[in-house]
């Protein structure tokens, strides 16, 4: 049984207490993760603080080179990381699975390595010169979820160290092993203490958000937990970036081609088995093409093989853990009980230990049922019929979340006009969830505070200092 360590100040530190990490496809134990104590959290923060003294003074060019080095190291270890990720999270190696995630981590690291935040000259005239500098905050605490553990770790870590900060990361207890291995790989490139990793239960994350030695928390996860992070961080006035839950709405306009959009709708909703914050969670389809859209989406969905992610033929895997499996099952059963029409799936045949839930499409539903109103975070999609575009946009906006949304139409001008009326951080046209490293990403309303990616995301890891002369 492989026992994984904490990574503190460049050293592998094992603990006497551990917890098992299991493969959601088989139920077998993948490895044991360390159950870090608050003393070890203190040690990690102290190591990061010591490293910050020198790392923050390293030249911009050297930090850029180091981040490129991290990206190259990820590439060199891509196969190992992909297989470990599949074993602990469940997503398949192929399709939009583990190899896709590790490739994305490389691409994001390389792109972020080239970002810069130069001194901005606000004023330079006879009245004087005003310059704005972006300075690193200090120790950044990163708390990551279980759905995209490696990619989100890179989203948190690379802009933090690129801008001169140091990091203590705590991954989800469901998927800690690939993050531990990622940080080990990073420490082969970076100076000791620049990136540290500790693992444990959720209480460890709570200790991070109150820790006096951490100057910023970046958290990706549920809205409820994000609120708790914000509340506990207030006592030390930490800087915050919170990327929280989404209940993304997709609106199919009456001129869309049902057959052409079926593939895009499918992957928009079911990338990573629907376990993605910015996945399509509610689909509104115009009455005139509702039946055709459902038909083509059913036909496309039936073709997607689901099973153990280590099988190269599969492109869909299990739900990552028992808690989430039970939630999806509860929401689907509730929708059917309240009149939802099962178009596909909804009847999981539980065989063996895997948390496999079939791709599920539920028609003839509306607001007022949990599958529509809540974020299901799994392979179940409610499909809602509408007639009036303005009324359906109002319905789409009638939700506490506001992460992403999409409009599907041949008329791009009309689609953009509708998109501007949606209350969410990103709107895609004729696609959904296609994030990229040069475009700021973040939510409104209960879906978070701040943004990630691009120069705007990099700036979130800095404090502003103005010098007037």
ABEGO torsion letter per residue (X at the ends): XBBBBBBBGGBBBBBABBBBBBBAAAGBBABBBBBBBAAAAAAAAAAAAAAAAAAAABBAAAAAAAAAAAAAAAAAAAAAAAAAAAAAAGBBABEBBAAAAAAAAAAAAAAAAABBBBBBBABBBAAEBBBBBBBBAEBBBBBBBAABAAAAAAAAAAAAAAAGBBBBBBBBAABAAAAAAAAAAAAAABBBGABBBBBEBAAAAAAAAABAABABBBBBEBAAAAAAAAAAAAAAGBBBBBBBBBBBBBBBBAABBAAAAAAAAAAAAABGGGBBAABBABBBBBAAAAAAAAAAAAAAAAABBBEBAABAABABBBBABAAAAAAAAAAAAAAAAAGBBBABEGBBBBBEABBBBBBBBBBGBBBGBAAAABBAGBBBBBBBBBABAAAAAAAAABBABBABBBBBBABAAAAAAAAAABBBABBBBGBBGBBBAABBBBBBEAAEBEBBEEAAAAAAABBBBBBBX
